[in-house]
Amino acid sequence: MKYIFEVHIKDGHTAEEYADAWVRASEIIQRAHGARGTALHRKMDDPNVLIAIAEWDSKADRDAMEKQDNPDVAEIIRGAAHLCEIRPLGEFDDPEWVVLPPGRDETESR
């Protein structure tokens, strides 16, 4: 499954400032059982809007990580709160089937 959220960088701050905190938190979160990786993307026409995608084996694995209440992650998130506003877009199932262009396999799309 994928957990996706949108990040709006506040005036006077940069995406790079947020990305530093995001990487530090992600390194810790990705040690959790079922974590498959994360990616942070910058919107092409607005460098102050980012989208983050975290991949998990299951919603249960992500929920279990959230319940652990890691103080290091909480501190990183609190420390970055002044940089941005975060809006969760939701949790999405992996598709039951994937249509890819000829010559690509599913492992290339992840």
N, CA, C and O atoms as a Tinker XYZ file with bonds, in Angstrom:
   440  protein
     1  N      0.844000   -1.176000    0.000000    73     2
     2  CA     0.000000    0.000000    0.000000    64     1     3
     3  C      0.884000    1.231000    0.000000    63     2     4     5
     4  O      2.069000    1.170000    0.325000    81     3
     5  N      0.289000    2.334000   -0.366000    73     3     6
     6  CA     1.015000    3.599000   -0.399000    64     5     7
     7  C      0.308000    4.620000    0.497000    63     6     8     9
     8  O     -0.917000    4.737000    0.485000    81     7
     9  N      1.105000    5.348000    1.268000    73     7    10
    10  CA     0.600000    6.465000    2.063000    64     9    11
    11  C      1.154000    7.720000    1.405000    63    10    12    13
    12  O      2.367000    7.861000    1.253000    81    11
    13  N      0.273000    8.627000    1.016000    73    11    14
    14  CA     0.672000    9.799000    0.246000    64    13    15
    15  C      0.235000   11.063000    0.965000    63    14    16    17
    16  O     -0.894000   11.164000    1.444000    81    15
    17  N      1.159000   12.038000    1.033000    73    15    18
    18  CA     0.797000   13.326000    1.605000    64    17    19
    19  C      1.445000   14.455000    0.834000    63    18    20    21
    20  O      2.489000   14.288000    0.204000    81    19
    21  N      0.801000   15.611000    0.897000    73    19    22
    22  CA     1.251000   16.809000    0.195000    64    21    23
    23  C      1.841000   17.775000    1.224000    63    22    24    25
    24  O      1.299000   17.948000    2.316000    81    23
    25  N      2.951000   18.395000    0.857000    73    23    26
    26  CA     3.647000   19.321000    1.739000    64    25    27
    27  C      3.693000   20.687000    1.066000    63    26    28    29
    28  O      4.130000   20.801000   -0.079000    81    27
    29  N      3.244000   21.720000    1.770000    73    27    30
    30  CA     3.319000   23.095000    1.273000    64    29    31
    31  C      4.338000   23.839000    2.131000    63    30    32    33
    32  O      4.130000   24.037000    3.327000    81    31
    33  N      5.431000   24.243000    1.512000    73    31    34
    34  CA     6.488000   24.959000    2.214000    64    33    35
    35  C      6.016000   26.378000    2.500000    63    34    36    37
    36  O      5.475000   27.052000    1.623000    81    35
    37  N      6.227000   26.825000    3.734000    73    35    38
    38  CA     5.810000   28.171000    4.135000    64    37    39
    39  C      6.785000   29.219000    3.618000    63    38    40    41
    40  O      7.963000   28.937000    3.400000    81    39
    41  N      6.272000   30.441000    3.423000    73    39    42
    42  CA     7.105000   31.556000    2.977000    64    41    43
    43  C      8.315000   31.715000    3.877000    63    42    44    45
    44  O      8.220000   31.583000    5.097000    81    43
    45  N      9.445000   31.997000    3.264000    73    43    46
    46  CA    10.679000   32.190000    4.016000    64    45    47
    47  C     11.455000   30.911000    4.259000    63    46    48    49
    48  O     12.526000   30.937000    4.865000    81    47
    49  N     10.921000   29.789000    3.790000    73    47    50
    50  CA    11.593000   28.498000    3.963000    64    49    51
    51  C     11.738000   27.820000    2.606000    63    50    52    53
    52  O     11.143000   28.250000    1.617000    81    51
    53  N     12.531000   26.764000    2.571000    73    51    54
    54  CA    12.786000   26.073000    1.301000    64    53    55
    55  C     12.432000   24.597000    1.406000    63    54    56    57
    56  O     12.367000   24.026000    2.495000    81    55
    57  N     12.207000   24.003000    0.253000    73    55    58
    58  CA    11.950000   22.564000    0.192000    64    57    59
    59  C     13.156000   21.792000    0.715000    63    58    60    61
    60  O     13.000000   20.728000    1.315000    81    59
    61  N     14.344000   22.315000    0.493000    73    59    62
    62  CA    15.551000   21.640000    0.952000    64    61    63
    63  C     15.603000   21.560000    2.482000    63    62    64    65
    64  O     16.087000   20.572000    3.034000    81    63
    65  N     15.113000   22.584000    3.159000    73    63    66
    66  CA    15.054000   22.551000    4.625000    64    65    67
    67  C     14.144000   21.412000    5.088000    63    66    68    69
    68  O     14.494000   20.646000    5.986000    81    67
    69  N     12.973000   21.314000    4.460000    73    67    70
    70  CA    12.048000   20.253000    4.828000    64    69    71
    71  C     12.633000   18.890000    4.452000    63    70    72    73
    72  O     12.525000   17.936000    5.222000    81    71
    73  N     13.251000   18.795000    3.275000    73    71    74
    74  CA    13.792000   17.521000    2.814000    64    73    75
    75  C     14.825000   16.968000    3.795000    63    74    76    77
    76  O     14.910000   15.755000    3.985000    81    75
    77  N     15.603000   17.840000    4.410000    73    75    78
    78  CA    16.585000   17.389000    5.391000    64    77    79
    79  C     15.893000   16.665000    6.541000    63    78    80    81
    80  O     16.319000   15.582000    6.942000    81    79
    81  N     14.839000   17.254000    7.066000    73    79    82
    82  CA    14.091000   16.625000    8.164000    64    81    83
    83  C     13.389000   15.360000    7.679000    63    82    84    85
    84  O     13.351000   14.359000    8.393000    81    83
    85  N     12.845000   15.401000    6.490000    73    83    86
    86  CA    12.119000   14.257000    5.932000    64    85    87
    87  C     13.042000   13.052000    5.795000    63    86    88    89
    88  O     12.654000   11.930000    6.119000    81    87
    89  N     14.264000   13.283000    5.315000    73    87    90
    90  CA    15.220000   12.186000    5.159000    64    89    91
    91  C     15.559000   11.587000    6.526000    63    90    92    93
    92  O     15.589000   10.365000    6.676000    81    91
    93  N     15.814000   12.436000    7.515000    73    91    94
    94  CA    16.153000   11.931000    8.848000    64    93    95
    95  C     15.017000   11.095000    9.434000    63    94    96    97
    96  O     15.263000   10.026000    9.993000    81    95
    97  N     13.778000   11.569000    9.313000    73    95    98
    98  CA    12.632000   10.806000    9.829000    64    97    99
    99  C     12.428000    9.528000    9.020000    63    98   100   101
   100  O     12.155000    8.470000    9.587000    81    99
   101  N     12.558000    9.623000    7.707000    73    99   102
   102  CA    12.354000    8.453000    6.850000    64   101   103
   103  C     13.364000    7.353000    7.132000    63   102   104   105
   104  O     13.019000    6.172000    7.098000    81   103
   105  N     14.610000    7.727000    7.412000    73   103   106
   106  CA    15.624000    6.716000    7.721000    64   105   107
   107  C     15.220000    5.885000    8.934000    63   106   108   109
   108  O     15.473000    4.681000    8.973000    81   107
   109  N     14.603000    6.511000    9.908000    73   107   110
   110  CA    14.147000    5.793000   11.102000    64   109   111
   111  C     12.893000    4.982000   10.793000    63   110   112   113
   112  O     12.815000    3.801000   11.133000    81   111
   113  N     11.922000    5.607000   10.154000    73   111   114
   114  CA    10.655000    4.939000    9.852000    64   113   115
   115  C     10.868000    3.724000    8.962000    63   114   116   117
   116  O     10.182000    2.715000    9.122000    81   115
   117  N     11.801000    3.806000    8.036000    73   115   118
   118  CA    12.010000    2.705000    7.101000    64   117   119
   119  C     12.644000    1.467000    7.732000    63   118   120   121
   120  O     12.793000    0.442000    7.067000    81   119
   121  N     13.016000    1.552000    8.999000    73   119   122
   122  CA    13.508000    0.371000    9.725000    64   121   123
   123  C     12.351000   -0.494000   10.218000    63   122   124   125
   124  O     12.560000   -1.631000   10.643000    81   123
   125  N     11.137000    0.040000   10.161000    73   123   126
   126  CA     9.956000   -0.679000   10.653000    64   125   127
   127  C      9.625000   -1.862000    9.741000    63   126   128   129
   128  O      9.870000   -1.836000    8.535000    81   127
   129  N      9.066000   -2.885000   10.357000    73   127   130
   130  CA     8.621000   -4.060000    9.604000    64   129   131
   131  C      7.623000   -3.643000    8.523000    63   130   132   133
   132  O      6.683000   -2.897000    8.799000    81   131
   133  N      7.824000   -4.116000    7.311000    73   131   134
   134  CA     6.892000   -3.860000    6.220000    64   133   135
   135  C      7.158000   -2.604000    5.426000    63   134   136   137
   136  O      6.487000   -2.366000    4.422000    81   135
   137  N      8.123000   -1.785000    5.842000    73   135   138
   138  CA     8.439000   -0.562000    5.096000    64   137   139
   139  C      9.152000   -0.929000    3.807000    63   138   140   141
   140  O     10.079000   -1.739000    3.817000    81   139
   141  N      8.724000   -0.334000    2.689000    73   139   142
   142  CA     9.303000   -0.633000    1.375000    64   141   143
   143  C     10.063000    0.530000    0.763000    63   142   144   145
   144  O     10.732000    0.361000   -0.257000    81   143
   145  N      9.973000    1.697000    1.362000    73   143   146
   146  CA    10.699000    2.833000    0.802000    64   145   147
   147  C      9.834000    4.078000    0.743000    63   146   148   149
   148  O      8.612000    4.025000    0.880000    81   147
   149  N     10.506000    5.194000    0.536000    73   147   150
   150  CA     9.819000    6.478000    0.441000    64   149   151
   151  C     10.410000    7.280000   -0.708000    63   150   152   153
   152  O     11.522000    7.018000   -1.168000    81   151
   153  N      9.648000    8.250000   -1.155000    73   151   154
   154  CA    10.117000    9.171000   -2.200000    64   153   155
   155  C      9.467000   10.528000   -1.958000    63   154   156   157
   156  O      8.297000   10.616000   -1.584000    81   155
   157  N     10.240000   11.571000   -2.177000    73   155   158
   158  CA     9.754000   12.941000   -2.036000    64   157   159
   159  C      9.912000   13.610000   -3.392000    63   158   160   161
   160  O     10.998000   13.598000   -3.971000    81   159
   161  N      8.829000   14.196000   -3.901000    73   159   162
   162  CA     8.823000   14.804000   -5.228000    64   161   163
   163  C      8.447000   16.275000   -5.126000    63   162   164   165
   164  O      7.604000   16.661000   -4.316000    81   163
   165  N      9.086000   17.089000   -5.962000    73   163   166
   166  CA     8.767000   18.517000   -6.012000    64   165   167
   167  C      7.833000   18.758000   -7.199000    63   166   168   169
   168  O      8.055000   18.221000   -8.284000    81   167
   169  N      6.804000   19.554000   -6.995000    73   167   170
   170  CA     5.865000   19.887000   -8.062000    64   169   171
   171  C      6.596000   20.708000   -9.127000    63   170   172   173
   172  O      7.341000   21.632000   -8.799000    81   171
   173  N      6.386000   20.379000  -10.371000    73   171   174
   174  CA     7.133000   21.003000  -11.467000    64   173   175
   175  C      6.903000   22.504000  -11.569000    63   174   176   177
   176  O      7.843000   23.257000  -11.821000    81   175
   177  N      5.674000   22.943000  -11.378000    73   175   178
   178  CA     5.387000   24.365000  -11.574000    64   177   179
   179  C      5.316000   25.154000  -10.275000    63   178   180   181
   180  O      4.977000   26.337000  -10.283000    81   179
   181  N      5.639000   24.496000   -9.141000    73   179   182
   182  CA     5.661000   25.195000   -7.860000    64   181   183
   183  C      6.654000   24.502000   -6.930000    63   182   184   185
   184  O      6.316000   23.490000   -6.317000    81   183
   185  N      7.877000   25.030000   -6.817000    73   183   186
   186  CA     8.906000   24.368000   -6.018000    64   185   187
   187  C      8.615000   24.324000   -4.524000    63   186   188   189
   188  O      9.358000   23.698000   -3.768000    81   187
   189  N      7.550000   24.978000   -4.095000    73   187   190
   190  CA     7.182000   24.960000   -2.686000    64   189   191
   191  C      6.077000   23.963000   -2.370000    63   190   192   193
   192  O      5.538000   23.955000   -1.264000    81   191
   193  N      5.746000   23.133000   -3.333000    73   191   194
   194  CA     4.765000   22.071000   -3.110000    64   193   195
   195  C      5.459000   20.741000   -3.395000    63   194   196   197
   196  O      6.047000   20.539000   -4.457000    81   195
   197  N      5.374000   19.851000   -2.427000    73   195   198
   198  CA     5.999000   18.538000   -2.534000    64   197   199
   199  C      4.941000   17.468000   -2.333000    63   198   200   201
   200  O      3.894000   17.708000   -1.731000    81   199
   201  N      5.230000   16.305000   -2.840000    73   199   202
   202  CA     4.389000   15.152000   -2.550000    64   201   203
   203  C      5.306000   14.043000   -2.052000    63   202   204   205
   204  O      6.362000   13.785000   -2.630000    81   203
   205  N      4.889000   13.397000   -0.980000    73   203   206
   206  CA     5.666000   12.304000   -0.395000    64   205   207
   207  C      4.864000   11.019000   -0.520000    63   206   208   209
   208  O      3.655000   10.986000   -0.290000    81   207
   209  N      5.574000    9.966000   -0.891000    73   207   210
   210  CA     4.945000    8.659000   -1.057000    64   209   211
   211  C      5.746000    7.644000   -0.250000    63   210   212   213
   212  O      6.942000    7.456000   -0.476000    81   211
   213  N      5.074000    7.001000    0.685000    73   211   214
   214  CA     5.694000    5.934000    1.475000    64   213   215
   215  C      5.026000    4.623000    1.095000    63   214   216   217
   216  O      3.798000    4.533000    1.055000    81   215
   217  N      5.832000    3.612000    0.817000    73   215   218
   218  CA     5.297000    2.306000    0.433000    64   217   219
   219  C      5.467000    1.311000    1.574000    63   218   220   221
   220  O      6.505000    1.259000    2.234000    81   219
   221  N      4.415000    0.525000    1.786000    73   219   222
   222  CA     4.377000   -0.460000    2.864000    64   221   223
   223  C      3.851000   -1.782000    2.338000    63   222   224   225
   224  O      3.095000   -1.816000    1.366000    81   223
   225  N      4.254000   -2.879000    2.985000    73   223   226
   226  CA     3.715000   -4.191000    2.611000    64   225   227
   227  C      2.212000   -4.234000    2.847000    63   226   228   229
   228  O      1.473000   -4.851000    2.079000    81   227
   229  N      1.759000   -3.567000    3.927000    73   227   230
   230  CA     0.326000   -3.587000    4.239000    64   229   231
   231  C     -0.039000   -2.381000    5.109000    63   230   232   233
   232  O      0.825000   -1.742000    5.709000    81   231
   233  N     -1.327000   -2.093000    5.160000    73   231   234
   234  CA    -1.824000   -1.036000    6.044000    64   233   235
   235  C     -1.559000   -1.419000    7.498000    63   234   236   237
   236  O     -1.249000   -0.556000    8.319000    81   235
   237  N     -1.675000   -2.684000    7.817000    73   235   238
   238  CA    -1.418000   -3.144000    9.189000    64   237   239
   239  C      0.023000   -2.837000    9.605000    63   238   240   241
   240  O      0.269000   -2.440000   10.744000    81   239
   241  N      0.970000   -3.018000    8.689000    73   239   242
   242  CA     2.365000   -2.698000    9.008000    64   241   243
   243  C      2.545000   -1.208000    9.265000    63   242   244   245
   244  O      3.240000   -0.820000   10.204000    81   243
   245  N      1.924000   -0.371000    8.437000    73   243   246
   246  CA     2.038000    1.084000    8.638000    64   245   247
   247  C      1.371000    1.496000    9.947000    63   246   248   249
   248  O      1.919000    2.294000   10.708000    81   247
   249  N      0.190000    0.948000   10.203000    73   247   250
   250  CA    -0.514000    1.266000   11.450000    64   249   251
   251  C      0.319000    0.850000   12.669000    63   250   252   253
   252  O      0.352000    1.570000   13.667000    81   251
   253  N      0.991000   -0.307000   12.595000    73   251   254
   254  CA     1.828000   -0.769000   13.706000    64   253   255
   255  C      2.997000    0.188000   13.931000    63   254   256   257
   256  O      3.350000    0.467000   15.077000    81   255
   257  N      3.594000    0.687000   12.867000    73   255   258
   258  CA     4.676000    1.654000   12.991000    64   257   259
   259  C      4.180000    2.919000   13.667000    63   258   260   261
   260  O      4.859000    3.455000   14.543000    81   259
   261  N      3.008000    3.407000   13.278000    73   259   262
   262  CA     2.433000    4.621000   13.872000    64   261   263
   263  C      2.199000    4.438000   15.374000    63   262   264   265
   264  O      2.411000    5.370000   16.150000    81   263
   265  N      1.767000    3.256000   15.784000    73   263   266
   266  CA     1.471000    2.987000   17.195000    64   265   267
   267  C      2.731000    2.928000   18.051000    63   266   268   269
   268  O      2.650000    3.059000   19.273000    81   267
   269  N      3.901000    2.730000   17.428000    73   267   270
   270  CA     5.153000    2.649000   18.189000    64   269   271
   271  C      5.521000    3.988000   18.820000    63   270   272   273
   272  O      6.249000    4.020000   19.813000    81   271
   273  N      5.035000    5.079000   18.266000    73   271   274
   274  CA     5.260000    6.415000   18.828000    64   273   275
   275  C      6.749000    6.653000   19.116000    63   274   276   277
   276  O      7.143000    6.868000   20.262000    81   275
   277  N      7.565000    6.611000   18.059000    73   275   278
   278  CA     9.006000    6.794000   18.177000    64   277   279
   279  C      9.334000    8.235000   18.566000    63   278   280   281
   280  O      9.005000    9.150000   17.811000    81   279
   281  N      9.969000    8.469000   19.715000    73   279   282
   282  CA    10.260000    9.839000   20.153000    64   281   283
   283  C     11.234000   10.579000   19.239000    63   282   284   285
   284  O     11.154000   11.801000   19.118000    81   283
   285  N     12.152000    9.857000   18.594000    73   283   286
   286  CA    13.094000   10.507000   17.675000    64   285   287
   287  C     12.364000   11.050000   16.451000    63   286   288   289
   288  O     12.628000   12.169000   16.010000    81   287
   289  N     11.451000   10.260000   15.906000    73   287   290
   290  CA    10.663000   10.712000   14.756000    64   289   291
   291  C      9.772000   11.876000   15.168000    63   290   292   293
   292  O      9.668000   12.864000   14.441000    81   291
   293  N      9.132000   11.770000   16.322000    73   291   294
   294  CA     8.261000   12.850000   16.800000    64   293   295
   295  C      9.039000   14.151000   16.949000    63   294   296   297
   296  O      8.525000   15.217000   16.609000    81   295
   297  N     10.250000   14.085000   17.443000    73   295   298
   298  CA    11.083000   15.283000   17.611000    64   297   299
   299  C     11.452000   15.893000   16.261000    63   298   300   301
   300  O     11.429000   17.114000   16.106000    81   299
   301  N     11.785000   15.065000   15.300000    73   299   302
   302  CA    12.112000   15.565000   13.958000    64   301   303
   303  C     10.900000   16.263000   13.352000    63   302   304   305
   304  O     11.023000   17.344000   12.777000    81   303
   305  N      9.736000   15.645000   13.481000    73   303   306
   306  CA     8.508000   16.220000   12.917000    64   305   307
   307  C      8.163000   17.541000   13.600000    63   306   308   309
   308  O      7.811000   18.515000   12.936000    81   307
   309  N      8.265000   17.569000   14.930000    73   307   310
   310  CA     8.016000   18.828000   15.654000    64   309   311
   311  C      9.004000   19.912000   15.218000    63   310   312   313
   312  O      8.626000   21.072000   15.053000    81   311
   313  N     10.261000   19.532000   15.034000    73   311   314
   314  CA    11.282000   20.494000   14.636000    64   313   315
   315  C     11.082000   21.062000   13.242000    63   314   316   317
   316  O     11.572000   22.149000   12.934000    81   315
   317  N     10.363000   20.328000   12.396000    73   315   318
   318  CA    10.125000   20.786000   11.024000    64   317   319
   319  C      8.754000   21.422000   10.848000    63   318   320   321
   320  O      8.453000   21.934000    9.770000    81   319
   321  N      7.920000   21.403000   11.873000    73   319   322
   322  CA     6.536000   21.883000   11.756000    64   321   323
   323  C      6.458000   23.346000   11.317000    63   322   324   325
   324  O      5.511000   23.728000   10.629000    81   323
   325  N      7.424000   24.161000   11.697000    73   323   326
   326  CA     7.392000   25.579000   11.329000    64   325   327
   327  C      7.711000   25.810000    9.850000    63   326   328   329
   328  O      7.502000   26.910000    9.339000    81   327
   329  N      8.208000   24.798000    9.167000    73   327   330
   330  CA     8.622000   24.928000    7.770000    64   329   331
   331  C      7.475000   24.764000    6.775000    63   330   332   333
   332  O      7.542000   25.270000    5.654000    81   331
   333  N      6.428000   24.060000    7.184000    73   331   334
   334  CA     5.450000   23.638000    6.189000    64   333   335
   335  C      4.092000   23.320000    6.805000    63   334   336   337
   336  O      3.918000   23.268000    8.022000    81   335
   337  N      3.145000   23.110000    5.900000    73   335   338
   338  CA     1.836000   22.551000    6.245000    64   337   339
   339  C      1.726000   21.233000    5.501000    63   338   340   341
   340  O      2.045000   21.151000    4.314000    81   339
   341  N      1.275000   20.210000    6.198000    73   339   342
   342  CA     1.175000   18.873000    5.601000    64   341   343
   343  C     -0.284000   18.475000    5.514000    63   342   344   345
   344  O     -1.049000   18.618000    6.467000    81   343
   345  N     -0.648000   17.971000    4.346000    73   343   346
   346  CA    -2.027000   17.525000    4.119000    64   345   347
   347  C     -2.003000   16.078000    3.635000    63   346   348   349
   348  O     -1.588000   15.811000    2.507000    81   347
   349  N     -2.445000   15.142000    4.476000    73   347   350
   350  CA    -2.515000   13.747000    4.020000    64   349   351
   351  C     -3.493000   13.627000    2.844000    63   350   352   353
   352  O     -4.597000   14.171000    2.878000    81   351
   353  N     -3.065000   12.912000    1.820000    73   351   354
   354  CA    -3.945000   12.655000    0.674000    64   353   355
   355  C     -4.612000   11.302000    0.802000    63   354   356   357
   356  O     -5.661000   11.062000    0.203000    81   355
   357  N     -4.006000   10.412000    1.582000    73   355   358
   358  CA    -4.675000    9.154000    1.847000    64   357   359
   359  C     -3.796000    7.939000    1.725000    63   358   360   361
   360  O     -2.603000    8.015000    1.431000    81   359
   361  N     -4.443000    6.803000    1.967000    73   359   362
   362  CA    -3.812000    5.500000    1.862000    64   361   363
   363  C     -4.401000    4.808000    0.636000    63   362   364   365
   364  O     -5.616000    4.802000    0.437000    81   363
   365  N     -3.530000    4.230000   -0.178000    73   363   366
   366  CA    -3.950000    3.652000   -1.445000    64   365   367
   367  C     -3.465000    2.213000   -1.549000    63   366   368   369
   368  O     -2.308000    1.911000   -1.256000    81   367
   369  N     -4.368000    1.327000   -1.972000    73   367   370
   370  CA    -3.980000   -0.060000   -2.220000    64   369   371
   371  C     -3.090000   -0.127000   -3.439000    63   370   372   373
   372  O     -3.213000    0.673000   -4.367000    81   371
   373  N     -2.180000   -1.105000   -3.422000    73   371   374
   374  CA    -1.455000   -1.400000   -4.647000    64   373   375
   375  C     -2.475000   -1.966000   -5.631000    63   374   376   377
   376  O     -3.392000   -2.681000   -5.226000    81   375
   377  N     -2.329000   -1.657000   -6.904000    73   375   378
   378  CA    -3.307000   -2.162000   -7.869000    64   377   379
   379  C     -3.237000   -3.679000   -7.990000    63   378   380   381
   380  O     -2.184000   -4.289000   -7.804000    81   379
   381  N     -4.390000   -4.273000   -8.307000    73   379   382
   382  CA    -4.420000   -5.713000   -8.516000    64   381   383
   383  C     -3.687000   -6.095000   -9.786000    63   382   384   385
   384  O     -3.167000   -7.204000   -9.909000    81   383
   385  N     -3.649000   -5.164000  -10.730000    73   383   386
   386  CA    -2.888000   -5.380000  -11.954000    64   385   387
   387  C     -2.318000   -4.052000  -12.417000    63   386   388   389
   388  O     -2.858000   -2.990000  -12.110000    81   387
   389  N     -1.239000   -4.121000  -13.145000    73   387   390
   390  CA    -0.542000   -2.923000  -13.587000    64   389   391
   391  C     -0.350000   -2.995000  -15.093000    63   390   392   393
   392  O      0.092000   -4.018000  -15.617000    81   391
   393  N     -0.675000   -1.927000  -15.784000    73   391   394
   394  CA    -0.449000   -1.854000  -17.221000    64   393   395
   395  C      0.789000   -0.996000  -17.441000    63   394   396   397
   396  O      0.824000    0.165000  -17.033000    81   395
   397  N      1.802000   -1.564000  -18.083000    73   395   398
   398  CA     3.056000   -0.865000  -18.341000    64   397   399
   399  C      3.336000   -0.827000  -19.834000    63   398   400   401
   400  O      2.860000   -1.684000  -20.580000    81   399
   401  N      4.100000    0.156000  -20.271000    73   399   402
   402  CA     4.491000    0.205000  -21.682000    64   401   403
   403  C      5.307000   -1.043000  -22.041000    63   402   404   405
   404  O      5.927000   -1.649000  -21.167000    81   403
   405  N      5.309000   -1.426000  -23.320000    73   403   406
   406  CA     6.104000   -2.581000  -23.739000    64   405   407
   407  C      7.569000   -2.400000  -23.333000    63   406   408   409
   408  O      8.125000   -1.305000  -23.419000    81   407
   409  N      8.179000   -3.505000  -22.888000    73   407   410
   410  CA     9.586000   -3.474000  -22.541000    64   409   411
   411  C      9.866000   -3.141000  -21.090000    63   410   412   413
   412  O     11.022000   -3.190000  -20.670000    81   411
   413  N      8.838000   -2.800000  -20.298000    73   411   414
   414  CA     9.046000   -2.485000  -18.873000    64   413   415
   415  C      8.405000   -3.572000  -18.050000    63   414   416   417
   416  O      7.355000   -4.105000  -18.407000    81   415
   417  N      9.044000   -3.898000  -16.944000    73   415   418
   418  CA     8.401000   -4.843000  -16.036000    64   417   419
   419  C      8.000000   -4.106000  -14.760000    63   418   420   421
   420  O      8.426000   -2.975000  -14.530000    81   419
   421  N      7.184000   -4.749000  -13.939000    73   419   422
   422  CA     6.615000   -4.092000  -12.753000    64   421   423
   423  C      7.686000   -3.597000  -11.799000    63   422   424   425
   424  O      7.478000   -2.577000  -11.142000    81   423
   425  N      8.818000   -4.270000  -11.692000    73   423   426
   426  CA     9.850000   -3.839000  -10.752000    64   425   427
   427  C     10.457000   -2.505000  -11.163000    63   426   428   429
   428  O     10.977000   -1.784000  -10.311000    81   427
   429  N     10.406000   -2.160000  -12.439000    73   427   430
   430  CA    10.918000   -0.860000  -12.888000    64   429   431
   431  C     10.010000    0.282000  -12.502000    63   430   432   433
   432  O     10.468000    1.422000  -12.425000    81   431
   433  N      8.731000    0.019000  -12.255000    73   431   434
   434  CA     7.775000    1.103000  -11.973000    64   433   435
   435  C      7.748000    1.469000  -10.501000    63   434   436   437
   436  O      7.087000    2.442000  -10.137000    81   435
   437  N      8.427000    0.745000   -9.654000    73   435   438
   438  CA     8.383000    1.030000   -8.206000    64   437   439
   439  C      9.602000    1.740000   -7.764000    63   438   440
   440  O      9.737000    2.058000   -6.582000    81   439
